[in-house]
Amino acid sequence: MVERRISDGKRIGQLLASEITGLSVGVLAALSVTGADTDATPSEAGTRAYRVAHDGDVVAGVWLYPGHAELRLTGQRGWPATVPGRRVTREGADSLRIETGAGVKQAVDALRAVLPADSG
């Protein structure tokens, strides 16, 4: 059994991108990764790595830090208050802090909660 805990911001961002692009059911099937900066490296101030689009509309951005990644909602969207890791950045963005690779699944579930209901 693997005991290693993934806590590198770049690796977490990569896992999140893989999860998003691999989804194929319901409302999540319309998600895509756009504007990816393949050279993005984590920084203390945060480095934007890519955007997340839903049916072509950008709904979030992913920022890399040395020990975590952040999924920041765009526009008027906000995370439900009950989402673990939710915070508001200095810039006023509603952000979800993802500190481990295992947290990627929770982040995707939280993203599902703020997207329009599946019409299909």
Protein Blocks (a to p, Z undefined) as FASTA:
>chain_A
ZZbdcfbfklmmmmmmmmmmmpcghjllmgccehiafkbccdfkopafbdcdeehiafbd
cdddfkbccdddehjbdcdfklghiacdfkopacdddfbfklmmmmmmmmmmmpccdfZZ
